[in-house]
Amino acid sequence: MKNTKTHSPALAAERSEADTAEVVAGRPNPEVVARAKRRIFRGEYKQRILAEADKAKEESGGIGALLRREGLYSSHLVTWRHERAAGILQALTPQKRGPKSKRTPLDEENQKLRRENQQLSEELRKAEIVIDIQKKVAALLGRPICTTDREPQL
């Protein structure tokens, strides 16, 4: 079966007016963004929302209205209240996610110096092999390499 879509200028105008009305009314666009981005809440914002939530407890449906207006979940409030009750000032500011590094800068520098030392030792070993071969070739050709240091003559 064929898909019979008809393009109507009246429908397009109607849609664009609806889109404009949403933006003008202050409502967010309901379309899903291509790639979701994790929201980060600052400590000041969390404290302000908790203060507003404490005030909104007095009226019926106040907290729900606050959550809808700010686009938050009730779990946000629960977590932030626990952090505030525990007196964790740093917990109200966002923390870096993921596993924490167990390496110290001294360990990293030590590891770097060990690798560099190993590379230099390997280069020295190769250079000694080349010098030894050069000495043997010179001895075979009858032109021994002098190992004593002589001052250059002018």
N, CA, C and O atoms as a GROMACS GRO file, in nm:
protein
  616
    1MET      N    1   0.083  -0.117   0.000
    1MET     CA    2   0.000   0.000   0.000
    1MET      C    3   0.088   0.124   0.000
    1MET      O    4   0.196   0.125   0.058
    2LYS      N    5   0.040   0.224  -0.064
    2LYS     CA    6   0.112   0.349  -0.070
    2LYS      C    7   0.072   0.436   0.048
    2LYS      O    8  -0.043   0.436   0.094
    3ASN      N    9   0.169   0.510   0.095
    3ASN     CA   10   0.142   0.605   0.201
    3ASN      C   11   0.097   0.735   0.136
    3ASN      O   12   0.174   0.799   0.063
    4THR      N   13  -0.024   0.771   0.161
    4THR     CA   14  -0.078   0.891   0.094
    4THR      C   15  -0.076   1.007   0.192
    4THR      O   16  -0.169   1.026   0.270
    5LYS      N   17   0.030   1.082   0.184
    5LYS     CA   18   0.041   1.203   0.265
    5LYS      C   19   0.018   1.321   0.174
    5LYS      O   20   0.073   1.330   0.065
    6THR      N   21  -0.061   1.408   0.219
    6THR     CA   22  -0.083   1.529   0.140
    6THR      C   23  -0.031   1.646   0.219
    6THR      O   24  -0.048   1.654   0.340
    7HIS      N   25   0.033   1.734   0.150
    7HIS     CA   26   0.088   1.853   0.213
    7HIS      C   27  -0.009   1.967   0.192
    7HIS      O   28  -0.039   2.007   0.080
    8SER      N   29  -0.056   2.017   0.301
    8SER     CA   30  -0.152   2.126   0.293
    8SER      C   31  -0.091   2.250   0.355
    8SER      O   32  -0.046   2.245   0.469
    9PRO      N   33  -0.089   2.362   0.283
    9PRO     CA   34  -0.034   2.486   0.340
    9PRO      C   35  -0.111   2.531   0.463
    9PRO      O   36  -0.053   2.591   0.554
   10ALA      N   37  -0.240   2.502   0.468
   10ALA     CA   38  -0.320   2.542   0.583
   10ALA      C   39  -0.276   2.466   0.707
   10ALA      O   40  -0.269   2.522   0.817
   11LEU      N   41  -0.247   2.334   0.690
   11LEU     CA   42  -0.201   2.254   0.803
   11LEU      C   43  -0.063   2.299   0.850
   11LEU      O   44  -0.037   2.304   0.970
   12ALA      N   45   0.024   2.333   0.756
   12ALA     CA   46   0.158   2.380   0.792
   12ALA      C   47   0.150   2.510   0.870
   12ALA      O   48   0.221   2.528   0.968
   13ALA      N   49   0.064   2.601   0.827
   13ALA     CA   50   0.048   2.729   0.897
   13ALA      C   51  -0.009   2.705   1.036
   13ALA      O   52   0.029   2.772   1.132
   14GLU      N   53  -0.102   2.610   1.046
   14GLU     CA   54  -0.163   2.578   1.174
   14GLU      C   55  -0.059   2.522   1.271
   14GLU      O   56  -0.057   2.557   1.389
   15ARG      N   57   0.029   2.434   1.218
   15ARG     CA   58   0.134   2.377   1.302
   15ARG      C   59   0.233   2.483   1.348
   15ARG      O   60   0.271   2.486   1.465
   16SER      N   61   0.275   2.572   1.257
   16SER     CA   62   0.372   2.673   1.295
   16SER      C   63   0.314   2.770   1.397
   16SER      O   64   0.385   2.819   1.485
   17GLU      N   65   0.182   2.798   1.388
   17GLU     CA   66   0.118   2.884   1.487
   17GLU      C   67   0.116   2.814   1.623
   17GLU      O   68   0.135   2.879   1.726
   18ALA      N   69   0.094   2.684   1.624
   18ALA     CA   70   0.092   2.609   1.749
   18ALA      C   71   0.231   2.608   1.812
   18ALA      O   72   0.245   2.624   1.934
   19ASP      N   73   0.336   2.590   1.728
   19ASP     CA   74   0.472   2.591   1.780
   19ASP      C   75   0.506   2.727   1.838
   19ASP      O   76   0.567   2.736   1.944
   20THR      N   77   0.468   2.832   1.770
   20THR     CA   78   0.496   2.968   1.816
   20THR      C   79   0.420   2.995   1.945
   20THR      O   80   0.472   3.060   2.035
   21ALA      N   81   0.297   2.945   1.954
   21ALA     CA   82   0.216   2.968   2.074
   21ALA      C   83   0.281   2.901   2.195
   21ALA      O   84   0.276   2.954   2.305
   22GLU      N   85   0.343   2.782   2.174
   22GLU     CA   86   0.408   2.714   2.285
   22GLU      C   87   0.527   2.794   2.335
   22GLU      O   88   0.547   2.808   2.456
   23VAL      N   89   0.604   2.846   2.243
   23VAL     CA   90   0.722   2.922   2.282
   23VAL      C   91   0.681   3.051   2.351
   23VAL      O   92   0.741   3.090   2.451
   24VAL      N   93   0.580   3.116   2.299
   24VAL     CA   94   0.534   3.241   2.356
   24VAL      C   95   0.475   3.219   2.494
   24VAL      O   96   0.496   3.299   2.584
   25ALA      N   97   0.401   3.112   2.511
   25ALA     CA   98   0.337   3.085   2.639
   25ALA      C   99   0.439   3.046   2.746
   25ALA      O  100   0.403   3.035   2.863
   26GLY      N  101   0.564   3.026   2.708
   26GLY     CA  102   0.667   2.992   2.806
   26GLY      C  103   0.678   2.844   2.834
   26GLY      O  104   0.754   2.803   2.921
   27ARG      N  105   0.604   2.764   2.762
   27ARG     CA  106   0.613   2.619   2.782
   27ARG      C  107   0.731   2.565   2.701
   27ARG      O  108   0.758   2.615   2.591
   28PRO      N  109   0.800   2.467   2.751
   28PRO     CA  110   0.911   2.411   2.676
   28PRO      C  111   0.862   2.330   2.557
   28PRO      O  112   0.749   2.280   2.556
   29ASN      N  113   0.947   2.317   2.459
   29ASN     CA  114   0.916   2.238   2.340
   29ASN      C  115   0.916   2.090   2.381
   29ASN      O  116   1.015   2.044   2.438
   30PRO      N  117   0.809   2.015   2.353
   30PRO     CA  118   0.800   1.876   2.399
   30PRO      C  119   0.885   1.778   2.318
   30PRO      O  120   0.892   1.661   2.354
   31GLU      N  121   0.949   1.824   2.212
   31GLU     CA  122   1.027   1.732   2.130
   31GLU      C  123   1.150   1.685   2.205
   31GLU      O  124   1.210   1.761   2.283
   32VAL      N  125   1.188   1.560   2.182
   32VAL     CA  126   1.303   1.502   2.247
   32VAL      C  127   1.430   1.552   2.178
   32VAL      O  128   1.437   1.554   2.055
   33VAL      N  129   1.529   1.591   2.257
   33VAL     CA  130   1.654   1.637   2.198
   33VAL      C  131   1.732   1.518   2.145
   33VAL      O  132   1.712   1.405   2.189
   34ALA      N  133   1.820   1.544   2.050
   34ALA     CA  134   1.894   1.437   1.986
   34ALA      C  135   1.982   1.362   2.086
   34ALA      O  136   1.990   1.239   2.082
   35ARG      N  137   2.046   1.434   2.176
   35ARG     CA  138   2.132   1.369   2.274
   35ARG      C  139   2.104   1.432   2.410
   35ARG      O  140   2.119   1.553   2.428
   36ALA      N  141   2.064   1.350   2.504
   36ALA     CA  142   2.030   1.400   2.636
   36ALA      C  143   2.156   1.446   2.708
   36ALA      O  144   2.264   1.388   2.690
   37LYS      N  145   2.142   1.549   2.791
   37LYS     CA  146   2.255   1.602   2.867
   37LYS      C  147   2.220   1.598   3.015
   37LYS      O  148   2.112   1.642   3.055
   38ARG      N  149   2.310   1.546   3.094
   38ARG     CA  150   2.288   1.537   3.238
   38ARG      C  151   2.286   1.677   3.296
   38ARG      O  152   2.373   1.759   3.268
   39ARG      N  153   2.185   1.702   3.380
   39ARG     CA  154   2.174   1.833   3.443
   39ARG      C  155   2.264   1.838   3.565
   39ARG      O  156   2.282   1.739   3.636
   40ILE      N  157   2.320   1.955   3.588
   40ILE     CA  158   2.406   1.976   3.704
   40ILE      C  159   2.341   2.086   3.787
   40ILE      O  160   2.312   2.194   3.737
   41PHE      N  161   2.320   2.057   3.914
   41PHE     CA  162   2.257   2.153   4.004
   41PHE      C  163   2.362   2.209   4.098
   41PHE      O  164   2.434   2.134   4.164
   42ARG      N  165   2.373   2.340   4.103
   42ARG     CA  166   2.467   2.407   4.192
   42ARG      C  167   2.412   2.412   4.334
   42ARG      O  168   2.292   2.396   4.356
   43GLY      N  169   2.500   2.434   4.429
   43GLY     CA  170   2.462   2.438   4.569
   43GLY      C  171   2.362   2.547   4.600
   43GLY      O  172   2.269   2.526   4.678
   44GLU      N  173   2.380   2.666   4.539
   44GLU     CA  174   2.288   2.777   4.565
   44GLU      C  175   2.147   2.742   4.516
   44GLU      O  176   2.048   2.773   4.582
   45TYR      N  177   2.141   2.678   4.399
   45TYR     CA  178   2.012   2.640   4.343
   45TYR      C  179   1.942   2.539   4.435
   45TYR      O  180   1.822   2.550   4.461
   46LYS      N  181   2.018   2.440   4.482
   46LYS     CA  182   1.959   2.338   4.569
   46LYS      C  183   1.905   2.401   4.697
   46LYS      O  184   1.796   2.366   4.743
   47GLN      N  185   1.981   2.493   4.756
   47GLN     CA  186   1.937   2.558   4.878
   47GLN      C  187   1.811   2.642   4.854
   47GLN      O  188   1.721   2.644   4.937
   48ARG      N  189   1.807   2.711   4.740
   48ARG     CA  190   1.690   2.794   4.709
   48ARG      C  191   1.565   2.707   4.691
   48ARG      O  192   1.458   2.742   4.740
   49ILE      N  193   1.580   2.595   4.620
   49ILE     CA  194   1.466   2.506   4.597
   49ILE      C  195   1.420   2.444   4.728
   49ILE      O  196   1.300   2.430   4.752
   50LEU      N  197   1.514   2.405   4.815
   50LEU     CA  198   1.476   2.348   4.945
   50LEU      C  199   1.401   2.450   5.029
   50LEU      O  200   1.306   2.416   5.099
   51ALA      N  201   1.443   2.577   5.023
   51ALA     CA  202   1.373   2.681   5.098
   51ALA      C  203   1.232   2.700   5.043
   51ALA      O  204   1.136   2.715   5.119
   52GLU      N  205   1.220   2.700   4.910
   52GLU     CA  206   1.087   2.714   4.848
   52GLU      C  207   0.999   2.593   4.882
   52GLU      O  208   0.879   2.607   4.905
   53ALA      N  209   1.060   2.473   4.885
   53ALA     CA  210   0.983   2.352   4.917
   53ALA      C  211   0.934   2.357   5.062
   53ALA      O  212   0.823   2.313   5.092
   54ASP      N  213   1.017   2.409   5.151
   54ASP     CA  214   0.975   2.421   5.291
   54ASP      C  215   0.857   2.517   5.305
   54ASP      O  216   0.767   2.493   5.385
   55LYS      N  217   0.857   2.625   5.227
   55LYS     CA  218   0.746   2.719   5.230
   55LYS      C  219   0.621   2.659   5.164
   55LYS      O  220   0.509   2.685   5.206
   56ALA      N  221   0.644   2.577   5.059
   56ALA     CA  222   0.531   2.522   4.984
   56ALA      C  223   0.462   2.408   5.058
   56ALA      O  224   0.354   2.366   5.017
   57LYS      N  225   0.521   2.357   5.165
   57LYS     CA  226   0.458   2.249   5.243
   57LYS      C  227   0.325   2.294   5.301
   57LYS      O  228   0.233   2.213   5.318
   58GLU      N  229   0.316   2.422   5.332
   58GLU     CA  230   0.198   2.474   5.400
   58GLU      C  231   0.072   2.470   5.313
   58GLU      O  232  -0.038   2.450   5.364
   59GLU      N  233   0.087   2.488   5.183
   59GLU     CA  234  -0.030   2.487   5.096
   59GLU      C  235  -0.044   2.352   5.025
   59GLU      O  236   0.056   2.286   4.996
   60SER      N  237  -0.165   2.315   4.999
   60SER     CA  238  -0.193   2.187   4.936
   60SER      C  239  -0.145   2.188   4.790
   60SER      O  240  -0.180   2.277   4.713
   61GLY      N  241  -0.065   2.090   4.754
   61GLY     CA  242  -0.016   2.078   4.616
   61GLY      C  243   0.097   2.174   4.584
   61GLY      O  244   0.136   2.186   4.468
   62GLY      N  245   0.150   2.241   4.683
   62GLY     CA  246   0.256   2.340   4.660
   62GLY      C  247   0.386   2.277   4.615
   62GLY      O  248   0.453   2.328   4.526
   63ILE      N  249   0.422   2.165   4.678
   63ILE     CA  250   0.548   2.100   4.641
   63ILE      C  251   0.538   2.041   4.501
   63ILE      O  252   0.634   2.049   4.423
   64GLY      N  253   0.423   1.983   4.468
   64GLY     CA  254   0.405   1.928   4.332
   64GLY      C  255   0.416   2.037   4.227
   64GLY      O  256   0.477   2.017   4.122
   65ALA      N  257   0.358   2.153   4.255
   65ALA     CA  258   0.366   2.265   4.161
   65ALA      C  259   0.511   2.311   4.146
   65ALA      O  260   0.556   2.342   4.035
   66LEU      N  261   0.584   2.316   4.256
   66LEU     CA  262   0.725   2.355   4.251
   66LEU      C  263   0.805   2.256   4.167
   66LEU      O  264   0.885   2.296   4.083
   67LEU      N  265   0.782   2.128   4.190
   67LEU     CA  266   0.856   2.025   4.115
   67LEU      C  267   0.825   2.032   3.966
   67LEU      O  268   0.915   2.021   3.883
   68ARG      N  269   0.698   2.051   3.933
   68ARG     CA  270   0.662   2.062   3.790
   68ARG      C  271   0.724   2.185   3.727
   68ARG      O  272   0.773   2.180   3.615
   69ARG      N  273   0.720   2.297   3.799
   69ARG     CA  274   0.773   2.422   3.746
   69ARG      C  275   0.923   2.411   3.720
   69ARG      O  276   0.973   2.460   3.619
   70GLU      N  277   0.995   2.348   3.812
   70GLU     CA  278   1.140   2.338   3.800
   70GLU      C  279   1.186   2.216   3.722
   70GLU      O  280   1.304   2.204   3.688
   71GLY      N  281   1.094   2.123   3.692
   71GLY     CA  282   1.131   2.002   3.618
   71GLY      C  283   1.213   1.906   3.703
   71GLY      O  284   1.305   1.842   3.653
   72LEU      N  285   1.179   1.896   3.831
   72LEU     CA  286   1.253   1.810   3.924
   72LEU      C  287   1.169   1.690   3.965
   72LEU      O  288   1.049   1.684   3.936
   73TYR      N  289   1.233   1.596   4.032
   73TYR     CA  290   1.165   1.480   4.087
   73TYR      C  291   1.168   1.491   4.240
   73TYR      O  292   1.252   1.560   4.297
   74SER      N  293   1.076   1.421   4.304
   74SER     CA  294   1.071   1.426   4.449
   74SER      C  295   1.198   1.365   4.510
   74SER      O  296   1.237   1.399   4.621
   75SER      N  297   1.261   1.273   4.436
   75SER     CA  298   1.385   1.212   4.485
   75SER      C  299   1.496   1.316   4.497
   75SER      O  300   1.584   1.303   4.583
   76HIS      N  301   1.493   1.420   4.412
   76HIS     CA  302   1.591   1.527   4.424
   76HIS      C  303   1.578   1.593   4.562
   76HIS      O  304   1.677   1.613   4.632
   77LEU      N  305   1.454   1.625   4.599
   77LEU     CA  306   1.432   1.690   4.728
   77LEU      C  307   1.477   1.601   4.843
   77LEU      O  308   1.538   1.648   4.939
   78VAL      N  309   1.446   1.472   4.834
   78VAL     CA  310   1.483   1.379   4.940
   78VAL      C  311   1.635   1.376   4.957
   78VAL      O  312   1.686   1.387   5.068
   79THR      N  313   1.705   1.361   4.847
   79THR     CA  314   1.852   1.354   4.851
   79THR      C  315   1.910   1.484   4.905
   79THR      O  316   1.999   1.482   4.990
   80TRP      N  317   1.861   1.596   4.855
   80TRP     CA  318   1.913   1.726   4.898
   80TRP      C  319   1.884   1.752   5.046
   80TRP      O  320   1.965   1.812   5.115
   81ARG      N  321   1.769   1.706   5.094
   81ARG     CA  322   1.738   1.724   5.236
   81ARG      C  323   1.832   1.641   5.323
   81ARG      O  324   1.876   1.687   5.428
   82HIS      N  325   1.863   1.518   5.279
   82HIS     CA  326   1.956   1.434   5.354
   82HIS      C  327   2.094   1.500   5.359
   82HIS      O  328   2.161   1.499   5.462
   83GLU      N  329   2.136   1.556   5.247
   83GLU     CA  330   2.266   1.623   5.242
   83GLU      C  331   2.266   1.743   5.335
   83GLU      O  332   2.363   1.767   5.407
   84ARG      N  333   2.158   1.820   5.332
   84ARG     CA  334   2.149   1.938   5.418
   84ARG      C  335   2.147   1.897   5.566
   84ARG      O  336   2.211   1.961   5.649
   85ALA      N  337   2.073   1.791   5.598
   85ALA     CA  338   2.064   1.745   5.737
   85ALA      C  339   2.199   1.693   5.787
   85ALA      O  340   2.233   1.710   5.904
   86ALA      N  341   2.273   1.631   5.699
   86ALA     CA  342   2.404   1.577   5.738
   86ALA      C  343   2.507   1.688   5.751
   86ALA      O  344   2.617   1.666   5.801
   87GLY      N  345   2.471   1.807   5.707
   87GLY     CA  346   2.563   1.920   5.717
   87GLY      C  347   2.676   1.912   5.618
   87GLY      O  348   2.783   1.970   5.640
   88ILE      N  349   2.654   1.842   5.512
   88ILE     CA  350   2.758   1.828   5.411
   88ILE      C  351   2.749   1.946   5.316
   88ILE      O  352   2.665   1.948   5.226
   89LEU      N  353   2.836   2.043   5.338
   89LEU     CA  354   2.833   2.161   5.251
   89LEU      C  355   2.886   2.128   5.112
   89LEU      O  356   2.837   2.180   5.012
   90GLN      N  357   2.986   2.040   5.107
   90GLN     CA  358   3.042   2.005   4.978
   90GLN      C  359   2.945   1.917   4.898
   90GLN      O  360   2.953   1.914   4.775
   91ALA      N  361   2.855   1.848   4.965
   91ALA     CA  362   2.763   1.759   4.895
   91ALA      C  363   2.662   1.839   4.814
   91ALA      O  364   2.606   1.788   4.717
   92LEU      N  365   2.638   1.963   4.854
   92LEU     CA  366   2.544   2.044   4.777
   92LEU      C  367   2.602   2.092   4.646
   92LEU      O  368   2.527   2.133   4.557
   93THR      N  369   2.732   2.088   4.631
   93THR     CA  370   2.794   2.124   4.504
   93THR      C  371   2.816   1.996   4.424
   93THR      O  372   2.843   1.891   4.482
   94PRO      N  373   2.808   2.003   4.291
   94PRO     CA  374   2.822   1.881   4.211
   94PRO      C  375   2.963   1.824   4.220
   94PRO      O  376   3.062   1.897   4.225
   95GLN      N  377   2.969   1.692   4.222
   95GLN     CA  378   3.097   1.623   4.231
   95GLN      C  379   3.128   1.555   4.098
   95GLN      O  380   3.037   1.524   4.021
   96LYS      N  381   3.255   1.533   4.073
   96LYS     CA  382   3.296   1.463   3.951
   96LYS      C  383   3.254   1.317   3.961
   96LYS      O  384   3.275   1.252   4.063
   97ARG      N  385   3.192   1.268   3.853
   97ARG     CA  386   3.144   1.131   3.853
   97ARG      C  387   3.254   1.035   3.813
   97ARG      O  388   3.357   1.075   3.757
   98GLY      N  389   3.232   0.907   3.843
   98GLY     CA  390   3.324   0.802   3.800
   98GLY      C  391   3.418   0.760   3.910
   98GLY      O  392   3.422   0.820   4.018
   99PRO      N  393   3.495   0.656   3.882
   99PRO     CA  394   3.588   0.606   3.984
   99PRO      C  395   3.699   0.706   4.011
   99PRO      O  396   3.746   0.775   3.920
  100LYS      N  397   3.740   0.714   4.135
  100LYS     CA  398   3.844   0.807   4.174
  100LYS      C  399   3.980   0.744   4.146
  100LYS      O  400   3.997   0.623   4.158
  101SER      N  401   4.074   0.826   4.108
  101SER     CA  402   4.208   0.779   4.079
  101SER      C  403   4.280   0.743   4.208
  101SER      O  404   4.278   0.819   4.305
  102LYS      N  405   4.343   0.627   4.209
  102LYS     CA  406   4.416   0.584   4.327
  102LYS      C  407   4.564   0.618   4.315
  102LYS      O  408   4.641   0.593   4.407
  103ARG      N  409   4.604   0.674   4.203
  103ARG     CA  410   4.743   0.710   4.181
  103ARG      C  411   4.770   0.850   4.234
  103ARG      O  412   4.686   0.940   4.223
  104THR      N  413   4.885   0.867   4.290
  104THR     CA  414   4.928   0.999   4.334
  104THR      C  415   5.022   1.056   4.229
  104THR      O  416   5.077   0.981   4.148
  105PRO      N  417   5.040   1.187   4.227
  105PRO     CA  418   5.133   1.245   4.129
  105PRO      C  419   5.275   1.190   4.142
  105PRO      O  420   5.346   1.176   4.043
  106LEU      N  421   5.316   1.157   4.265
  106LEU     CA  422   5.450   1.100   4.283
  106LEU      C  423   5.461   0.963   4.218
  106LEU      O  424   5.564   0.930   4.159
  107ASP      N  425   5.356   0.882   4.230
  107ASP     CA  426   5.356   0.749   4.166
  107ASP      C  427   5.364   0.763   4.015
  107ASP      O  428   5.436   0.688   3.949
  108GLU      N  429   5.290   0.859   3.960
  108GLU     CA  430   5.291   0.878   3.815
  108GLU      C  431   5.429   0.924   3.767
  108GLU      O  432   5.479   0.876   3.666
  109GLU      N  433   5.490   1.017   3.842
  109GLU     CA  434   5.623   1.064   3.805
  109GLU      C  435   5.725   0.951   3.817
  109GLU      O  436   5.813   0.937   3.732
  110ASN      N  437   5.713   0.871   3.922
  110ASN     CA  438   5.802   0.758   3.943
  110ASN      C  439   5.792   0.659   3.826
  110ASN      O  440   5.893   0.611   3.775
  111GLN      N  441   5.669   0.629   3.785
  111GLN     CA  442   5.647   0.537   3.673
  111GLN      C  443   5.706   0.593   3.544
  111GLN      O  444   5.766   0.519   3.466
  112LYS      N  445   5.689   0.723   3.523
  112LYS     CA  446   5.742   0.788   3.402
  112LYS      C  447   5.895   0.780   3.401
  112LYS      O  448   5.955   0.750   3.298
  113LEU      N  449   5.958   0.807   3.515
  113LEU     CA  450   6.104   0.802   3.524
  113LEU      C  451   6.156   0.661   3.505
  113LEU      O  452   6.262   0.642   3.444
  114ARG      N  453   6.085   0.562   3.555
  114ARG     CA  454   6.126   0.422   3.534
  114ARG      C  455   6.123   0.385   3.385
  114ARG      O  456   6.214   0.320   3.335
  115ARG      N  457   6.015   0.427   3.316
  115ARG     CA  458   6.007   0.398   3.172
  115ARG      C  459   6.121   0.466   3.096
  115ARG      O  460   6.183   0.406   3.008
  116GLU      N  461   6.146   0.592   3.132
  116GLU     CA  462   6.253   0.667   3.065
  116GLU      C  463   6.388   0.602   3.091
  116GLU      O  464   6.470   0.591   3.000
  117ASN      N  465   6.413   0.558   3.214
  117ASN     CA  466   6.537   0.491   3.250
  117ASN      C  467   6.553   0.361   3.170
  117ASN      O  468   6.662   0.331   3.122
  118GLN      N  469   6.446   0.287   3.157
  118GLN     CA  470   6.450   0.162   3.081
  118GLN      C  471   6.481   0.188   2.933
  118GLN      O  472   6.559   0.115   2.872
  119GLN      N  473   6.420   0.292   2.876
  119GLN     CA  474   6.446   0.325   2.735
  119GLN      C  475   6.592   0.367   2.715
  119GLN      O  476   6.656   0.327   2.618
  120LEU      N  477   6.643   0.449   2.808
  120LEU     CA  478   6.782   0.494   2.796
  120LEU      C  479   6.879   0.378   2.814
  120LEU      O  480   6.982   0.373   2.746
  121SER      N  481   6.849   0.286   2.903
  121SER     CA  482   6.934   0.169   2.921
  121SER      C  483   6.938   0.085   2.794
  121SER      O  484   7.043   0.034   2.756
  122GLU      N  485   6.823   0.071   2.730
  122GLU     CA  486   6.816  -0.006   2.605
  122GLU      C  487   6.896   0.063   2.494
  122GLU      O  488   6.965  -0.003   2.417
  123GLU      N  489   6.886   0.196   2.486
  123GLU     CA  490   6.964   0.270   2.386
  123GLU      C  491   7.114   0.256   2.412
  123GLU      O  492   7.193   0.242   2.318
  124LEU      N  493   7.154   0.261   2.539
  124LEU     CA  494   7.294   0.246   2.575
  124LEU      C  495   7.345   0.107   2.536
  124LEU      O  496   7.456   0.094   2.484
  125ARG      N  497   7.266   0.005   2.562
  125ARG     CA  498   7.304  -0.132   2.526
  125ARG      C  499   7.327  -0.144   2.375
  125ARG      O  500   7.424  -0.204   2.331
  126LYS      N  501   7.235  -0.085   2.297
  126LYS     CA  502   7.248  -0.090   2.151
  126LYS      C  503   7.372  -0.014   2.104
  126LYS      O  504   7.443  -0.058   2.014
  127ALA      N  505   7.397   0.102   2.166
  127ALA     CA  506   7.514   0.182   2.129
  127ALA      C  507   7.643   0.106   2.160
  127ALA      O  508   7.738   0.111   2.081
  128GLU      N  509   7.648   0.037   2.273
  128GLU     CA  510   7.767  -0.041   2.308
  128GLU      C  511   7.790  -0.154   2.209
  128GLU      O  512   7.904  -0.186   2.175
  129ILE      N  513   7.681  -0.216   2.162
  129ILE     CA  514   7.693  -0.323   2.061
  129ILE      C  515   7.749  -0.266   1.932
  129ILE      O  516   7.837  -0.327   1.871
  130VAL      N  517   7.700  -0.150   1.890
  130VAL     CA  518   7.748  -0.087   1.765
  130VAL      C  519   7.895  -0.050   1.778
  130VAL      O  520   7.972  -0.072   1.685
  131ILE      N  521   7.934   0.006   1.892
  131ILE     CA  522   8.074   0.045   1.912
  131ILE      C  523   8.164  -0.078   1.912
  131ILE      O  524   8.272  -0.074   1.854
  132ASP      N  525   8.121  -0.186   1.974
  132ASP     CA  526   8.198  -0.310   1.977
  132ASP      C  527   8.217  -0.364   1.836
  132ASP      O  528   8.326  -0.409   1.800
  133ILE      N  529   8.111  -0.360   1.756
  133ILE     CA  530   8.121  -0.408   1.617
  133ILE      C  531   8.215  -0.319   1.537
  133ILE      O  532   8.294  -0.368   1.456
  134GLN      N  533   8.208  -0.188   1.560
  134GLN     CA  534   8.297  -0.096   1.488
  134GLN      C  535   8.443  -0.125   1.523
  134GLN      O  536   8.530  -0.119   1.436
  135LYS      N  537   8.471  -0.156   1.648
  135LYS     CA  538   8.608  -0.189   1.689
  135LYS      C  539   8.657  -0.315   1.621
  135LYS      O  540   8.772  -0.322   1.576
  136LYS      N  541   8.569  -0.416   1.612
  136LYS     CA  542   8.608  -0.543   1.549
  136LYS      C  543   8.631  -0.525   1.399
  136LYS      O  544   8.725  -0.582   1.343
  137VAL      N  545   8.545  -0.446   1.336
  137VAL     CA  546   8.563  -0.420   1.192
  137VAL      C  547   8.692  -0.344   1.168
  137VAL      O  548   8.766  -0.374   1.074
  138ALA      N  549   8.720  -0.247   1.250
  138ALA     CA  550   8.844  -0.168   1.235
  138ALA      C  551   8.966  -0.257   1.256
  138ALA      O  552   9.066  -0.241   1.186
  139ALA      N  553   8.959  -0.350   1.351
  139ALA     CA  554   9.071  -0.441   1.375
  139ALA      C  555   9.091  -0.534   1.256
  139ALA      O  556   9.205  -0.563   1.220
  140LEU      N  557   8.982  -0.581   1.194
  140LEU     CA  558   8.992  -0.668   1.076
  140LEU      C  559   9.052  -0.593   0.958
  140LEU      O  560   9.124  -0.652   0.878
  141LEU      N  561   9.023  -0.466   0.944
  141LEU     CA  562   9.073  -0.386   0.832
  141LEU      C  563   9.215  -0.335   0.858
  141LEU      O  564   9.277  -0.275   0.770
  142GLY      N  565   9.264  -0.360   0.976
  142GLY     CA  566   9.401  -0.317   1.005
  142GLY      C  567   9.409  -0.173   1.051
  142GLY      O  568   9.518  -0.117   1.052
  143ARG      N  569   9.302  -0.114   1.087
  143ARG     CA  570   9.302   0.024   1.136
  143ARG      C  571   9.240   0.026   1.276
  143ARG      O  572   9.124   0.064   1.293
  144PRO      N  573   9.316  -0.015   1.374
  144PRO     CA  574   9.259  -0.022   1.509
  144PRO      C  575   9.219   0.117   1.559
  144PRO      O  576   9.285   0.217   1.532
  145ILE      N  577   9.112   0.118   1.632
  145ILE     CA  578   9.062   0.244   1.688
  145ILE      C  579   9.136   0.266   1.818
  145ILE      O  580   9.142   0.178   1.904
  146CYS      N  581   9.191   0.382   1.831
  146CYS     CA  582   9.267   0.415   1.950
  146CYS      C  583   9.169   0.449   2.062
  146CYS      O  584   9.080   0.533   2.044
  147THR      N  585   9.185   0.386   2.176
  147THR     CA  586   9.095   0.411   2.289
  147THR      C  587   9.144   0.519   2.380
  147THR      O  588   9.069   0.566   2.465
  148THR      N  589   9.270   0.561   2.365
  148THR     CA  590   9.321   0.668   2.450
  148THR      C  591   9.278   0.801   2.391
  148THR      O  592   9.268   0.818   2.270
  149ASP      N  593   9.253   0.893   2.480
  149ASP     CA  594   9.212   1.027   2.433
  149ASP      C  595   9.335   1.108   2.400
  149ASP      O  596   9.424   1.125   2.483
  150ARG      N  597   9.340   1.157   2.277
  150ARG     CA  598   9.450   1.242   2.234
  150ARG      C  599   9.397   1.380   2.208
  150ARG      O  600   9.282   1.398   2.168
  151GLU      N  601   9.481   1.478   2.232
  151GLU     CA  602   9.440   1.614   2.202
  151GLU      C  603   9.456   1.634   2.052
  151GLU      O  604   9.555   1.590   1.993
  152PRO      N  605   9.358   1.701   1.992
  152PRO     CA  606   9.369   1.724   1.847
  152PRO      C  607   9.486   1.816   1.814
  152PRO      O  608   9.511   1.916   1.883
  153GLN      N  609   9.557   1.780   1.706
  153GLN     CA  610   9.671   1.864   1.663
  153GLN      C  611   9.622   1.962   1.560
  153GLN      O  612   9.539   1.931   1.475
  154LEU      N  613   9.676   2.083   1.570
  154LEU     CA  614   9.636   2.189   1.479
  154LEU      C  615   9.723   2.196   1.361
  154LEU      O  616   9.702   2.280   1.274
   0.00000   0.00000   0.00000
